Amino acid sequence: MDASSAAMMTFGVASLLISWVLLLIVAWKEDYAWGLCAVLLPPFAYLYGLFRLDKAGQALLVALVGWILIGLAA
């Protein structure tokens, strides 16, 4: 793995982590139960984001950028 692939992979994973934190913040503001599910089961955070695109659309966009960076690094 060369340096550019490693950098894209690192930024992609960091982007996914940031998007999950953004989804946690939105979920906790919405409802205690969604926030708790998002903490304990991270895929539910993204499921919540898909159902509430009006509030969590930005976090899903950050996650999409992260997946694109990871895909380009592979």
Predicted model as a PDB file, atoms N, CA, C, CB and O in Angstrom, pLDDT in the B-factor column:
MODEL        1                                                                  
ATOM      1  N   MET A   1       0.850  -1.170   0.000  1.00 71.00           N  
ATOM      2  CA  MET A   1       0.000   0.000   0.000  1.00 71.00           C  
ATOM      3  C   MET A   1       0.901   1.239   0.000  1.00 71.00           C  
ATOM      4  CB  MET A   1      -0.970  -0.006   1.228  1.00 71.00           C  
ATOM      5  O   MET A   1       1.761   1.404   0.865  1.00 71.00           O  
ATOM      6  N   ASP A   2       0.682   2.089  -0.978  1.00 87.00           N  
ATOM      7  CA  ASP A   2       1.515   3.289  -1.049  1.00 87.00           C  
ATOM      8  C   ASP A   2       0.949   4.388  -0.146  1.00 87.00           C  
ATOM      9  CB  ASP A   2       1.617   3.790  -2.506  1.00 87.00           C  
ATOM     10  O   ASP A   2      -0.103   4.225   0.472  1.00 87.00           O  
ATOM     11  N   ALA A   3       1.654   5.482  -0.086  1.00 88.00           N  
ATOM     12  CA  ALA A   3       1.309   6.558   0.852  1.00 88.00           C  
ATOM     13  C   ALA A   3      -0.033   7.207   0.531  1.00 88.00           C  
ATOM     14  CB  ALA A   3       2.396   7.617   0.847  1.00 88.00           C  
ATOM     15  O   ALA A   3      -0.778   7.554   1.447  1.00 88.00           O  
ATOM     16  N   SER A   4      -0.356   7.377  -0.740  1.00 86.00           N  
ATOM     17  CA  SER A   4      -1.629   8.023  -1.080  1.00 86.00           C  
ATOM     18  C   SER A   4      -2.810   7.127  -0.723  1.00 86.00           C  
ATOM     19  CB  SER A   4      -1.671   8.375  -2.575  1.00 86.00           C  
ATOM     20  O   SER A   4      -3.838   7.627  -0.266  1.00 86.00           O  
ATOM     21  N   SER A   5      -2.688   5.826  -0.919  1.00 90.00           N  
ATOM     22  CA  SER A   5      -3.753   4.903  -0.534  1.00 90.00           C  
ATOM     23  C   SER A   5      -3.936   4.882   0.978  1.00 90.00           C  
ATOM     24  CB  SER A   5      -3.451   3.494  -1.047  1.00 90.00           C  
ATOM     25  O   SER A   5      -5.061   4.843   1.475  1.00 90.00           O  
ATOM     26  N   ALA A   6      -2.831   4.907   1.697  1.00 92.00           N  
ATOM     27  CA  ALA A   6      -2.913   4.920   3.155  1.00 92.00           C  
ATOM     28  C   ALA A   6      -3.565   6.202   3.659  1.00 92.00           C  
ATOM     29  CB  ALA A   6      -1.521   4.763   3.768  1.00 92.00           C  
ATOM     30  O   ALA A   6      -4.346   6.176   4.610  1.00 92.00           O  
ATOM     31  N   ALA A   7      -3.243   7.319   3.021  1.00 93.00           N  
ATOM     32  CA  ALA A   7      -3.846   8.595   3.429  1.00 93.00           C  
ATOM     33  C   ALA A   7      -5.337   8.611   3.136  1.00 93.00           C  
ATOM     34  CB  ALA A   7      -3.160   9.769   2.717  1.00 93.00           C  
ATOM     35  O   ALA A   7      -6.128   9.066   3.963  1.00 93.00           O  
ATOM     36  N   MET A   8      -5.733   8.113   1.954  1.00 93.00           N  
ATOM     37  CA  MET A   8      -7.164   8.074   1.626  1.00 93.00           C  
ATOM     38  C   MET A   8      -7.916   7.138   2.564  1.00 93.00           C  
ATOM     39  CB  MET A   8      -7.370   7.633   0.168  1.00 93.00           C  
ATOM     40  O   MET A   8      -9.042   7.435   2.962  1.00 93.00           O  
ATOM     41  N   MET A   9      -7.307   6.015   2.918  1.00 94.00           N  
ATOM     42  CA  MET A   9      -7.941   5.083   3.848  1.00 94.00           C  
ATOM     43  C   MET A   9      -8.097   5.728   5.222  1.00 94.00           C  
ATOM     44  CB  MET A   9      -7.120   3.782   3.957  1.00 94.00           C  
ATOM     45  O   MET A   9      -9.139   5.587   5.861  1.00 94.00           O  
ATOM     46  N   THR A  10      -7.077   6.425   5.669  1.00 94.00           N  
ATOM     47  CA  THR A  10      -7.134   7.090   6.971  1.00 94.00           C  
ATOM     48  C   THR A  10      -8.211   8.169   6.992  1.00 94.00           C  
ATOM     49  CB  THR A  10      -5.773   7.702   7.317  1.00 94.00           C  
ATOM     50  O   THR A  10      -8.997   8.248   7.936  1.00 94.00           O  
ATOM     51  N   PHE A  11      -8.247   9.003   5.945  1.00 96.00           N  
ATOM     52  CA  PHE A  11      -9.261  10.051   5.894  1.00 96.00           C  
ATOM     53  C   PHE A  11     -10.661   9.469   5.729  1.00 96.00           C  
ATOM     54  CB  PHE A  11      -8.963  11.016   4.755  1.00 96.00           C  
ATOM     55  O   PHE A  11     -11.628  10.039   6.234  1.00 96.00           O  
ATOM     56  N   GLY A  12     -10.780   8.353   5.036  1.00 95.00           N  
ATOM     57  CA  GLY A  12     -12.078   7.702   4.886  1.00 95.00           C  
ATOM     58  C   GLY A  12     -12.600   7.166   6.204  1.00 95.00           C  
ATOM     59  O   GLY A  12     -13.773   7.349   6.532  1.00 95.00           O  
ATOM     60  N   VAL A  13     -11.744   6.509   6.955  1.00 95.00           N  
ATOM     61  CA  VAL A  13     -12.149   5.978   8.261  1.00 95.00           C  
ATOM     62  C   VAL A  13     -12.456   7.121   9.228  1.00 95.00           C  
ATOM     63  CB  VAL A  13     -11.044   5.064   8.844  1.00 95.00           C  
ATOM     64  O   VAL A  13     -13.409   7.044  10.003  1.00 95.00           O  
ATOM     65  N   ALA A  14     -11.653   8.171   9.182  1.00 96.00           N  
ATOM     66  CA  ALA A  14     -11.921   9.333  10.035  1.00 96.00           C  
ATOM     67  C   ALA A  14     -13.245   9.981   9.664  1.00 96.00           C  
ATOM     68  CB  ALA A  14     -10.784  10.358   9.924  1.00 96.00           C  
ATOM     69  O   ALA A  14     -13.982  10.429  10.543  1.00 96.00           O  
ATOM     70  N   SER A  15     -13.553  10.037   8.389  1.00 96.00           N  
ATOM     71  CA  SER A  15     -14.820  10.596   7.933  1.00 96.00           C  
ATOM     72  C   SER A  15     -16.003   9.760   8.416  1.00 96.00           C  
ATOM     73  CB  SER A  15     -14.836  10.696   6.410  1.00 96.00           C  
ATOM     74  O   SER A  15     -17.033  10.306   8.810  1.00 96.00           O  
ATOM     75  N   LEU A  16     -15.856   8.444   8.386  1.00 93.00           N  
ATOM     76  CA  LEU A  16     -16.922   7.579   8.904  1.00 93.00           C  
ATOM     77  C   LEU A  16     -17.123   7.762  10.407  1.00 93.00           C  
ATOM     78  CB  LEU A  16     -16.607   6.115   8.600  1.00 93.00           C  
ATOM     79  O   LEU A  16     -18.254   7.754  10.893  1.00 93.00           O  
ATOM     80  N   LEU A  17     -16.036   7.924  11.129  1.00 93.00           N  
ATOM     81  CA  LEU A  17     -16.136   8.159  12.574  1.00 93.00           C  
ATOM     82  C   LEU A  17     -16.819   9.488  12.866  1.00 93.00           C  
ATOM     83  CB  LEU A  17     -14.744   8.134  13.221  1.00 93.00           C  
ATOM     84  O   LEU A  17     -17.656   9.575  13.766  1.00 93.00           O  
ATOM     85  N   ILE A  18     -16.469  10.511  12.117  1.00 95.00           N  
ATOM     86  CA  ILE A  18     -17.088  11.825  12.294  1.00 95.00           C  
ATOM     87  C   ILE A  18     -18.573  11.764  11.962  1.00 95.00           C  
ATOM     88  CB  ILE A  18     -16.390  12.877  11.414  1.00 95.00           C  
ATOM     89  O   ILE A  18     -19.390  12.368  12.656  1.00 95.00           O  
ATOM     90  N   SER A  19     -18.926  11.038  10.905  1.00 93.00           N  
ATOM     91  CA  SER A  19     -20.343  10.942  10.539  1.00 93.00           C  
ATOM     92  C   SER A  19     -21.133  10.210  11.617  1.00 93.00           C  
ATOM     93  CB  SER A  19     -20.504  10.223   9.189  1.00 93.00           C  
ATOM     94  O   SER A  19     -22.281  10.564  11.886  1.00 93.00           O  
ATOM     95  N   TRP A  20     -20.536   9.196  12.237  1.00 91.00           N  
ATOM     96  CA  TRP A  20     -21.226   8.479  13.297  1.00 91.00           C  
ATOM     97  C   TRP A  20     -21.450   9.387  14.506  1.00 91.00           C  
ATOM     98  CB  TRP A  20     -20.430   7.233  13.703  1.00 91.00           C  
ATOM     99  O   TRP A  20     -22.512   9.345  15.127  1.00 91.00           O  
ATOM    100  N   VAL A  21     -20.459  10.200  14.838  1.00 92.00           N  
ATOM    101  CA  VAL A  21     -20.612  11.142  15.952  1.00 92.00           C  
ATOM    102  C   VAL A  21     -21.703  12.169  15.634  1.00 92.00           C  
ATOM    103  CB  VAL A  21     -19.269  11.857  16.250  1.00 92.00           C  
ATOM    104  O   VAL A  21     -22.499  12.511  16.508  1.00 92.00           O  
ATOM    105  N   LEU A  22     -21.745  12.661  14.399  1.00 92.00           N  
ATOM    106  CA  LEU A  22     -22.806  13.589  14.004  1.00 92.00           C  
ATOM    107  C   LEU A  22     -24.179  12.933  14.107  1.00 92.00           C  
ATOM    108  CB  LEU A  22     -22.570  14.092  12.577  1.00 92.00           C  
ATOM    109  O   LEU A  22     -25.142  13.558  14.552  1.00 92.00           O  
ATOM    110  N   LEU A  23     -24.263  11.677  13.693  1.00 91.00           N  
ATOM    111  CA  LEU A  23     -25.533  10.960  13.819  1.00 91.00           C  
ATOM    112  C   LEU A  23     -25.920  10.741  15.274  1.00 91.00           C  
ATOM    113  CB  LEU A  23     -25.454   9.623  13.104  1.00 91.00           C  
ATOM    114  O   LEU A  23     -27.100  10.783  15.620  1.00 91.00           O  
ATOM    115  N   LEU A  24     -24.933  10.509  16.119  1.00 90.00           N  
ATOM    116  CA  LEU A  24     -25.222  10.366  17.552  1.00 90.00           C  
ATOM    117  C   LEU A  24     -25.825  11.649  18.122  1.00 90.00           C  
ATOM    118  CB  LEU A  24     -23.940   9.999  18.325  1.00 90.00           C  
ATOM    119  O   LEU A  24     -26.788  11.608  18.888  1.00 90.00           O  
ATOM    120  N   ILE A  25     -25.257  12.768  17.743  1.00 92.00           N  
ATOM    121  CA  ILE A  25     -25.749  14.051  18.243  1.00 92.00           C  
ATOM    122  C   ILE A  25     -27.180  14.284  17.788  1.00 92.00           C  
ATOM    123  CB  ILE A  25     -24.846  15.200  17.769  1.00 92.00           C  
ATOM    124  O   ILE A  25     -28.028  14.697  18.579  1.00 92.00           O  
ATOM    125  N   VAL A  26     -27.452  14.020  16.511  1.00 91.00           N  
ATOM    126  CA  VAL A  26     -28.806  14.221  15.983  1.00 91.00           C  
ATOM    127  C   VAL A  26     -29.782  13.253  16.643  1.00 91.00           C  
ATOM    128  CB  VAL A  26     -28.827  14.037  14.448  1.00 91.00           C  
ATOM    129  O   VAL A  26     -30.898  13.644  16.988  1.00 91.00           O  
ATOM    130  N   ALA A  27     -29.379  11.995  16.824  1.00 89.00           N  
ATOM    131  CA  ALA A  27     -30.263  11.004  17.425  1.00 89.00           C  
ATOM    132  C   ALA A  27     -30.572  11.332  18.876  1.00 89.00           C  
ATOM    133  CB  ALA A  27     -29.645   9.624  17.330  1.00 89.00           C  
ATOM    134  O   ALA A  27     -31.714  11.177  19.306  1.00 89.00           O  
ATOM    135  N   TRP A  28     -29.589  11.781  19.639  1.00 91.00           N  
ATOM    136  CA  TRP A  28     -29.832  12.129  21.037  1.00 91.00           C  
ATOM    137  C   TRP A  28     -30.747  13.343  21.162  1.00 91.00           C  
ATOM    138  CB  TRP A  28     -28.510  12.397  21.750  1.00 91.00           C  
ATOM    139  O   TRP A  28     -31.553  13.427  22.088  1.00 91.00           O  
ATOM    140  N   LYS A  29     -30.619  14.283  20.226  1.00 91.00           N  
ATOM    141  CA  LYS A  29     -31.507  15.449  20.265  1.00 91.00           C  
ATOM    142  C   LYS A  29     -32.947  15.067  19.939  1.00 91.00           C  
ATOM    143  CB  LYS A  29     -31.020  16.519  19.288  1.00 91.00           C  
ATOM    144  O   LYS A  29     -33.890  15.669  20.454  1.00 91.00           O  
ATOM    145  N   GLU A  30     -33.108  14.068  19.084  1.00 87.00           N  
ATOM    146  CA  GLU A  30     -34.439  13.640  18.661  1.00 87.00           C  
ATOM    147  C   GLU A  30     -35.156  12.865  19.777  1.00 87.00           C  
ATOM    148  CB  GLU A  30     -34.339  12.772  17.396  1.00 87.00           C  
ATOM    149  O   GLU A  30     -36.269  13.210  20.177  1.00 87.00           O  
ATOM    150  N   ASP A  31     -34.493  11.816  20.266  1.00 85.00           N  
ATOM    151  CA  ASP A  31     -35.133  10.956  21.263  1.00 85.00           C  
ATOM    152  C   ASP A  31     -34.057  10.175  22.007  1.00 85.00           C  
ATOM    153  CB  ASP A  31     -36.158   9.987  20.597  1.00 85.00           C  
ATOM    154  O   ASP A  31     -33.030   9.800  21.442  1.00 85.00           O  
ATOM    155  N   TYR A  32     -34.318   9.941  23.281  1.00 88.00           N  
ATOM    156  CA  TYR A  32     -33.373   9.209  24.114  1.00 88.00           C  
ATOM    157  C   TYR A  32     -33.182   7.778  23.602  1.00 88.00           C  
ATOM    158  CB  TYR A  32     -33.854   9.191  25.571  1.00 88.00           C  
ATOM    159  O   TYR A  32     -32.061   7.270  23.592  1.00 88.00           O  
ATOM    160  N   ALA A  33     -34.256   7.133  23.181  1.00 88.00           N  
ATOM    161  CA  ALA A  33     -34.181   5.743  22.720  1.00 88.00           C  
ATOM    162  C   ALA A  33     -33.346   5.614  21.449  1.00 88.00           C  
ATOM    163  CB  ALA A  33     -35.585   5.193  22.476  1.00 88.00           C  
ATOM    164  O   ALA A  33     -32.545   4.686  21.328  1.00 88.00           O  
ATOM    165  N   TRP A  34     -33.526   6.540  20.494  1.00 85.00           N  
ATOM    166  CA  TRP A  34     -32.722   6.501  19.275  1.00 85.00           C  
ATOM    167  C   TRP A  34     -31.250   6.744  19.598  1.00 85.00           C  
ATOM    168  CB  TRP A  34     -33.226   7.544  18.261  1.00 85.00           C  
ATOM    169  O   TRP A  34     -30.373   6.105  19.017  1.00 85.00           O  
ATOM    170  N   GLY A  35     -30.982   7.648  20.504  1.00 86.00           N  
ATOM    171  CA  GLY A  35     -29.600   7.918  20.892  1.00 86.00           C  
ATOM    172  C   GLY A  35     -28.943   6.715  21.519  1.00 86.00           C  
ATOM    173  O   GLY A  35     -27.787   6.408  21.228  1.00 86.00           O  
ATOM    174  N   LEU A  36     -29.675   6.029  22.382  1.00 89.00           N  
ATOM    175  CA  LEU A  36     -29.136   4.844  23.034  1.00 89.00           C  
ATOM    176  C   LEU A  36     -28.905   3.720  22.035  1.00 89.00           C  
ATOM    177  CB  LEU A  36     -30.071   4.377  24.139  1.00 89.00           C  
ATOM    178  O   LEU A  36     -27.884   3.036  22.102  1.00 89.00           O  
ATOM    179  N   CYS A  37     -29.836   3.519  21.113  1.00 87.00           N  
ATOM    180  CA  CYS A  37     -29.657   2.500  20.073  1.00 87.00           C  
ATOM    181  C   CYS A  37     -28.478   2.849  19.167  1.00 87.00           C  
ATOM    182  CB  CYS A  37     -30.943   2.352  19.236  1.00 87.00           C  
ATOM    183  O   CYS A  37     -27.740   1.961  18.740  1.00 87.00           O  
ATOM    184  N   ALA A  38     -28.299   4.126  18.876  1.00 86.00           N  
ATOM    185  CA  ALA A  38     -27.194   4.546  18.013  1.00 86.00           C  
ATOM    186  C   ALA A  38     -25.844   4.317  18.687  1.00 86.00           C  
ATOM    187  CB  ALA A  38     -27.346   6.022  17.635  1.00 86.00           C  
ATOM    188  O   ALA A  38     -24.855   4.030  18.012  1.00 86.00           O  
ATOM    189  N   VAL A  39     -25.795   4.442  20.004  1.00 89.00           N  
ATOM    190  CA  VAL A  39     -24.538   4.208  20.725  1.00 89.00           C  
ATOM    191  C   VAL A  39     -24.231   2.718  20.796  1.00 89.00           C  
ATOM    192  CB  VAL A  39     -24.606   4.804  22.148  1.00 89.00           C  
ATOM    193  O   VAL A  39     -23.100   2.299  20.547  1.00 89.00           O  
ATOM    194  N   LEU A  40     -25.232   1.925  21.133  1.00 90.00           N  
ATOM    195  CA  LEU A  40     -24.996   0.497  21.326  1.00 90.00           C  
ATOM    196  C   LEU A  40     -24.905  -0.284  20.017  1.00 90.00           C  
ATOM    197  CB  LEU A  40     -26.088  -0.082  22.176  1.00 90.00           C  
ATOM    198  O   LEU A  40     -24.168  -1.266  19.929  1.00 90.00           O  
ATOM    199  N   LEU A  41     -25.648   0.145  19.005  1.00 87.00           N  
ATOM    200  CA  LEU A  41     -25.664  -0.539  17.712  1.00 87.00           C  
ATOM    201  C   LEU A  41     -25.465   0.489  16.593  1.00 87.00           C  
ATOM    202  CB  LEU A  41     -27.002  -1.324  17.513  1.00 87.00           C  
ATOM    203  O   LEU A  41     -26.442   1.016  16.061  1.00 87.00           O  
ATOM    204  N   PRO A  42     -24.211   0.779  16.231  1.00 81.00           N  
ATOM    205  CA  PRO A  42     -23.943   1.835  15.242  1.00 81.00           C  
ATOM    206  C   PRO A  42     -24.677   1.699  13.913  1.00 81.00           C  
ATOM    207  CB  PRO A  42     -22.498   1.876  14.969  1.00 81.00           C  
ATOM    208  O   PRO A  42     -25.012   2.729  13.327  1.00 81.00           O  
ATOM    209  N   PRO A  43     -24.955   0.488  13.389  1.00 82.00           N  
ATOM    210  CA  PRO A  43     -25.732   0.453  12.137  1.00 82.00           C  
ATOM    211  C   PRO A  43     -27.127   1.067  12.272  1.00 82.00           C  
ATOM    212  CB  PRO A  43     -25.863  -0.978  11.660  1.00 82.00           C  
ATOM    213  O   PRO A  43     -27.677   1.568  11.292  1.00 82.00           O  
ATOM    214  N   PHE A  44     -27.697   1.034  13.464  1.00 81.00           N  
ATOM    215  CA  PHE A  44     -28.995   1.668  13.670  1.00 81.00           C  
ATOM    216  C   PHE A  44     -28.908   3.181  13.555  1.00 81.00           C  
ATOM    217  CB  PHE A  44     -29.556   1.287  15.027  1.00 81.00           C  
ATOM    218  O   PHE A  44     -29.896   3.833  13.219  1.00 81.00           O  
ATOM    219  N   ALA A  45     -27.745   3.745  13.827  1.00 82.00           N  
ATOM    220  CA  ALA A  45     -27.577   5.185  13.655  1.00 82.00           C  
ATOM    221  C   ALA A  45     -27.744   5.556  12.193  1.00 82.00           C  
ATOM    222  CB  ALA A  45     -26.201   5.641  14.169  1.00 82.00           C  
ATOM    223  O   ALA A  45     -28.378   6.564  11.877  1.00 82.00           O  
ATOM    224  N   TYR A  46     -27.184   4.755  11.298  1.00 85.00           N  
ATOM    225  CA  TYR A  46     -27.314   5.036   9.873  1.00 85.00           C  
ATOM    226  C   TYR A  46     -28.720   4.725   9.380  1.00 85.00           C  
ATOM    227  CB  TYR A  46     -26.290   4.234   9.077  1.00 85.00           C  
ATOM    228  O   TYR A  46     -29.215   5.394   8.473  1.00 85.00           O  
ATOM    229  N   LEU A  47     -29.365   3.733   9.954  1.00 85.00           N  
ATOM    230  CA  LEU A  47     -30.762   3.458   9.630  1.00 85.00           C  
ATOM    231  C   LEU A  47     -31.639   4.628  10.055  1.00 85.00           C  
ATOM    232  CB  LEU A  47     -31.234   2.156  10.309  1.00 85.00           C  
ATOM    233  O   LEU A  47     -32.539   5.037   9.320  1.00 85.00           O  
ATOM    234  N   TYR A  48     -31.378   5.158  11.230  1.00 84.00           N  
ATOM    235  CA  TYR A  48     -32.093   6.350  11.686  1.00 84.00           C  
ATOM    236  C   TYR A  48     -31.857   7.516  10.725  1.00 84.00           C  
ATOM    237  CB  TYR A  48     -31.650   6.734  13.114  1.00 84.00           C  
ATOM    238  O   TYR A  48     -32.786   8.259  10.411  1.00 84.00           O  
ATOM    239  N   GLY A  49     -30.630   7.674  10.265  1.00 87.00           N  
ATOM    240  CA  GLY A  49     -30.308   8.748   9.338  1.00 87.00           C  
ATOM    241  C   GLY A  49     -31.059   8.627   8.021  1.00 87.00           C  
ATOM    242  O   GLY A  49     -31.459   9.632   7.435  1.00 87.00           O  
ATOM    243  N   LEU A  50     -31.249   7.400   7.557  1.00 89.00           N  
ATOM    244  CA  LEU A  50     -31.999   7.212   6.315  1.00 89.00           C  
ATOM    245  C   LEU A  50     -33.474   7.578   6.479  1.00 89.00           C  
ATOM    246  CB  LEU A  50     -31.874   5.767   5.842  1.00 89.00           C  
ATOM    247  O   LEU A  50     -34.096   8.098   5.552  1.00 89.00           O  
ATOM    248  N   PHE A  51     -34.026   7.307   7.653  1.00 88.00           N  
ATOM    249  CA  PHE A  51     -35.420   7.652   7.888  1.00 88.00           C  
ATOM    250  C   PHE A  51     -35.617   9.135   8.160  1.00 88.00           C  
ATOM    251  CB  PHE A  51     -35.956   6.853   9.040  1.00 88.00           C  
ATOM    252  O   PHE A  51     -36.693   9.673   7.900  1.00 88.00           O  
ATOM    253  N   ARG A  52     -34.602   9.794   8.676  1.00 87.00           N  
ATOM    254  CA  ARG A  52     -34.699  11.219   9.009  1.00 87.00           C  
ATOM    255  C   ARG A  52     -33.689  12.022   8.206  1.00 87.00           C  
ATOM    256  CB  ARG A  52     -34.478  11.444  10.515  1.00 87.00           C  
ATOM    257  O   ARG A  52     -32.805  12.665   8.773  1.00 87.00           O  
ATOM    258  N   LEU A  53     -33.821  11.983   6.891  1.00 88.00           N  
ATOM    259  CA  LEU A  53     -32.885  12.695   6.016  1.00 88.00           C  
ATOM    260  C   LEU A  53     -32.922  14.203   6.230  1.00 88.00           C  
ATOM    261  CB  LEU A  53     -33.190  12.382   4.566  1.00 88.00           C  
ATOM    262  O   LEU A  53     -31.924  14.887   6.005  1.00 88.00           O  
ATOM    263  N   ASP A  54     -34.062  14.722   6.659  1.00 91.00           N  
ATOM    264  CA  ASP A  54     -34.158  16.166   6.881  1.00 91.00           C  
ATOM    265  C   ASP A  54     -33.230  16.629   7.998  1.00 91.00           C  
ATOM    266  CB  ASP A  54     -35.595  16.554   7.211  1.00 91.00           C  
ATOM    267  O   ASP A  54     -32.716  17.747   7.954  1.00 91.00           O  
ATOM    268  N   LYS A  55     -33.013  15.782   8.994  1.00 89.00           N  
ATOM    269  CA  LYS A  55     -32.157  16.162  10.122  1.00 89.00           C  
ATOM    270  C   LYS A  55     -30.748  15.585  10.018  1.00 89.00           C  
ATOM    271  CB  LYS A  55     -32.788  15.712  11.418  1.00 89.00           C  
ATOM    272  O   LYS A  55     -29.789  16.211  10.469  1.00 89.00           O  
ATOM    273  N   ALA A  56     -30.615  14.406   9.433  1.00 88.00           N  
ATOM    274  CA  ALA A  56     -29.325  13.710   9.433  1.00 88.00           C  
ATOM    275  C   ALA A  56     -28.711  13.593   8.047  1.00 88.00           C  
ATOM    276  CB  ALA A  56     -29.487  12.336  10.022  1.00 88.00           C  
ATOM    277  O   ALA A  56     -27.796  12.793   7.851  1.00 88.00           O  
ATOM    278  N   GLY A  57     -29.180  14.352   7.101  1.00 90.00           N  
ATOM    279  CA  GLY A  57     -28.662  14.256   5.740  1.00 90.00           C  
ATOM    280  C   GLY A  57     -27.201  14.621   5.627  1.00 90.00           C  
ATOM    281  O   GLY A  57     -26.458  13.994   4.871  1.00 90.00           O  
ATOM    282  N   GLN A  58     -26.780  15.624   6.368  1.00 93.00           N  
ATOM    283  CA  GLN A  58     -25.381  16.055   6.313  1.00 93.00           C  
ATOM    284  C   GLN A  58     -24.452  14.951   6.837  1.00 93.00           C  
ATOM    285  CB  GLN A  58     -25.185  17.354   7.131  1.00 93.00           C  
ATOM    286  O   GLN A  58     -23.383  14.722   6.270  1.00 93.00           O  
ATOM    287  N   ALA A  59     -24.847  14.280   7.897  1.00 91.00           N  
ATOM    288  CA  ALA A  59     -24.025  13.207   8.443  1.00 91.00           C  
ATOM    289  C   ALA A  59     -23.924  12.044   7.462  1.00 91.00           C  
ATOM    290  CB  ALA A  59     -24.596  12.724   9.778  1.00 91.00           C  
ATOM    291  O   ALA A  59     -22.868  11.421   7.346  1.00 91.00           O  
ATOM    292  N   LEU A  60     -25.010  11.747   6.757  1.00 92.00           N  
ATOM    293  CA  LEU A  60     -24.963  10.677   5.761  1.00 92.00           C  
ATOM    294  C   LEU A  60     -24.092  11.059   4.567  1.00 92.00           C  
ATOM    295  CB  LEU A  60     -26.375  10.336   5.288  1.00 92.00           C  
ATOM    296  O   LEU A  60     -23.453  10.198   3.963  1.00 92.00           O  
ATOM    297  N   LEU A  61     -24.067  12.322   4.232  1.00 94.00           N  
ATOM    298  CA  LEU A  61     -23.195  12.789   3.157  1.00 94.00           C  
ATOM    299  C   LEU A  61     -21.726  12.630   3.549  1.00 94.00           C  
ATOM    300  CB  LEU A  61     -23.501  14.260   2.814  1.00 94.00           C  
ATOM    301  O   LEU A  61     -20.902  12.239   2.722  1.00 94.00           O  
ATOM    302  N   VAL A  62     -21.402  12.927   4.786  1.00 95.00           N  
ATOM    303  CA  VAL A  62     -20.030  12.740   5.281  1.00 95.00           C  
ATOM    304  C   VAL A  62     -19.670  11.247   5.251  1.00 95.00           C  
ATOM    305  CB  VAL A  62     -19.880  13.312   6.734  1.00 95.00           C  
ATOM    306  O   VAL A  62     -18.541  10.893   4.912  1.00 95.00           O  
ATOM    307  N   ALA A  63     -20.619  10.375   5.601  1.00 94.00           N  
ATOM    308  CA  ALA A  63     -20.370   8.929   5.550  1.00 94.00           C  
ATOM    309  C   ALA A  63     -20.153   8.467   4.115  1.00 94.00           C  
ATOM    310  CB  ALA A  63     -21.542   8.156   6.181  1.00 94.00           C  
ATOM    311  O   ALA A  63     -19.298   7.620   3.858  1.00 94.00           O  
ATOM    312  N   LEU A  64     -20.917   9.015   3.185  1.00 94.00           N  
ATOM    313  CA  LEU A  64     -20.752   8.657   1.776  1.00 94.00           C  
ATOM    314  C   LEU A  64     -19.365   9.045   1.272  1.00 94.00           C  
ATOM    315  CB  LEU A  64     -21.832   9.333   0.922  1.00 94.00           C  
ATOM    316  O   LEU A  64     -18.727   8.281   0.547  1.00 94.00           O  
ATOM    317  N   VAL A  65     -18.905  10.221   1.651  1.00 96.00           N  
ATOM    318  CA  VAL A  65     -17.553  10.655   1.274  1.00 96.00           C  
ATOM    319  C   VAL A  65     -16.514   9.697   1.864  1.00 96.00           C  
ATOM    320  CB  VAL A  65     -17.286  12.112   1.757  1.00 96.00           C  
ATOM    321  O   VAL A  65     -15.532   9.358   1.203  1.00 96.00           O  
ATOM    322  N   GLY A  66     -16.731   9.269   3.093  1.00 95.00           N  
ATOM    323  CA  GLY A  66     -15.809   8.322   3.723  1.00 95.00           C  
ATOM    324  C   GLY A  66     -15.748   7.000   2.977  1.00 95.00           C  
ATOM    325  O   GLY A  66     -14.665   6.455   2.763  1.00 95.00           O  
ATOM    326  N   TRP A  67     -16.906   6.482   2.578  1.00 95.00           N  
ATOM    327  CA  TRP A  67     -16.928   5.220   1.833  1.00 95.00           C  
ATOM    328  C   TRP A  67     -16.281   5.365   0.463  1.00 95.00           C  
ATOM    329  CB  TRP A  67     -18.359   4.722   1.678  1.00 95.00           C  
ATOM    330  O   TRP A  67     -15.624   4.442  -0.016  1.00 95.00           O  
ATOM    331  N   ILE A  68     -16.465   6.522  -0.168  1.00 96.00           N  
ATOM    332  CA  ILE A  68     -15.827   6.752  -1.464  1.00 96.00           C  
ATOM    333  C   ILE A  68     -14.305   6.774  -1.308  1.00 96.00           C  
ATOM    334  CB  ILE A  68     -16.324   8.079  -2.089  1.00 96.00           C  
ATOM    335  O   ILE A  68     -13.586   6.194  -2.123  1.00 96.00           O  
ATOM    336  N   LEU A  69     -13.819   7.437  -0.269  1.00 94.00           N  
ATOM    337  CA  LEU A  69     -12.364   7.474  -0.035  1.00 94.00           C  
ATOM    338  C   LEU A  69     -11.807   6.084   0.246  1.00 94.00           C  
ATOM    339  CB  LEU A  69     -12.033   8.409   1.138  1.00 94.00           C  
ATOM    340  O   LEU A  69     -10.726   5.735  -0.228  1.00 94.00           O  
ATOM    341  N   ILE A  70     -12.538   5.303   1.007  1.00 94.00           N  
ATOM    342  CA  ILE A  70     -12.094   3.935   1.297  1.00 94.00           C  
ATOM    343  C   ILE A  70     -12.103   3.100   0.025  1.00 94.00           C  
ATOM    344  CB  ILE A  70     -12.992   3.282   2.372  1.00 94.00           C  
ATOM    345  O   ILE A  70     -11.190   2.305  -0.203  1.00 94.00           O  
ATOM    346  N   GLY A  71     -13.121   3.273  -0.800  1.00 94.00           N  
ATOM    347  CA  GLY A  71     -13.185   2.546  -2.056  1.00 94.00           C  
ATOM    348  C   GLY A  71     -12.061   2.915  -3.007  1.00 94.00           C  
ATOM    349  O   GLY A  71     -11.528   2.049  -3.701  1.00 94.00           O  
ATOM    350  N   LEU A  72     -11.697   4.178  -3.049  1.00 92.00           N  
ATOM    351  CA  LEU A  72     -10.594   4.598  -3.909  1.00 92.00           C  
ATOM    352  C   LEU A  72      -9.239   4.109  -3.402  1.00 92.00           C  
ATOM    353  CB  LEU A  72     -10.579   6.106  -4.026  1.00 92.00           C  
ATOM    354  O   LEU A  72      -8.307   3.923  -4.184  1.00 92.00           O  
ATOM    355  N   ALA A  73      -9.140   3.905  -2.104  1.00 90.00           N  
ATOM    356  CA  ALA A  73      -7.869   3.469  -1.524  1.00 90.00           C  
ATOM    357  C   ALA A  73      -7.619   1.979  -1.753  1.00 90.00           C  
ATOM    358  CB  ALA A  73      -7.843   3.772  -0.031  1.00 90.00           C  
ATOM    359  O   ALA A  73      -6.475   1.524  -1.712  1.00 90.00           O  
ATOM    360  N   ALA A  74      -8.658   1.243  -1.989  1.00 80.00           N  
ATOM    361  CA  ALA A  74      -8.500  -0.217  -2.139  1.00 80.00           C  
ATOM    362  C   ALA A  74      -7.921  -0.617  -3.459  1.00 80.00           C  
ATOM    363  CB  ALA A  74      -9.812  -0.902  -1.967  1.00 80.00           C  
ATOM    364  O   ALA A  74      -7.736  -1.806  -3.717  1.00 80.00           O  
TER     365      ALA A  74                                                      
ENDMDL                                                                          
END                                                                             
